[in-house]
Amino acid sequence: KNEVEQSPQNLTAQEGEFITINCSYSVGISALHWLQQHPGGGIVSLFMLSSGKKKHGRLIATINIQEKHSSLHITASHPRDSAVYICAVCFMDSNYQLIWGAGTKLIIKP
Amino acid sequence: DSGVTQTPKHLITATGQRVTLRCSPRSGDLSVYWYQQSLDQGLQFLIQYYNGEERAKGNILERFSAQQFPDLHSELNLSSLELGDSALYFCASTVGGNGNTEAFFGQGTRLTVV
């Protein structure tokens, strides 16, 4: 069964802390997406990766294909990073669908 | 700005009615996905179109239908609306027809059924 699990479900941290959000999946994938949903509802694609590591500003995404695991890191977190972070996975046999994780609600306190 | 345009942004309608949500994909993107997000729920995949043809179907109710037109914009039709259909409806577009390319999301249409 194609499954995506995210952890933690909720995360509250102080401004400046290093944040890690995890995503694990069950079987082989062709791509993994990290997305950010703002409190107002809008969704932004942060990364799409199938191997290795990507960095954009204070955000870093890594994926370990052998361990079927990806992490999203935020360095020097800021209150404006408060959002829901969602991992979505394209499984090789998913008929083009993205299977979504439940999301991690992140709150950064000033 | 993702380049994906959804209209209207907000819609309030009564039970039993029918509404049409519209999505214009990013220029050059051939694929449109529709998602439903109910209150405090995750994104539920409804349906995908690629270059005018239905590509994949998710948890879409029979009361709902969609199509993609020759200019690649897409419409999601919701009929016989029920209170439980109140949700945020997102569309996303990608260049390719699978999940291997970056997805760009519209701002969503917030549907309230009263």
Interface residues (C-beta under 8 A of the other chain):
Chain A: S30 A31 H33 L35 G41 G42 I43 V44 S45 M48 S50 I86 A88 V89 C90 S94 N95 Y96 Q97 L98 W100 G101 A102 G103
Chain B: S2 Y33 Q37 G42 L43 F45 Q48 Y50 R55 A56 G58 L88 F90 A92 G97 N98 G99 N100 T101 E102 A103 F104 F105 Q107 G108 R110
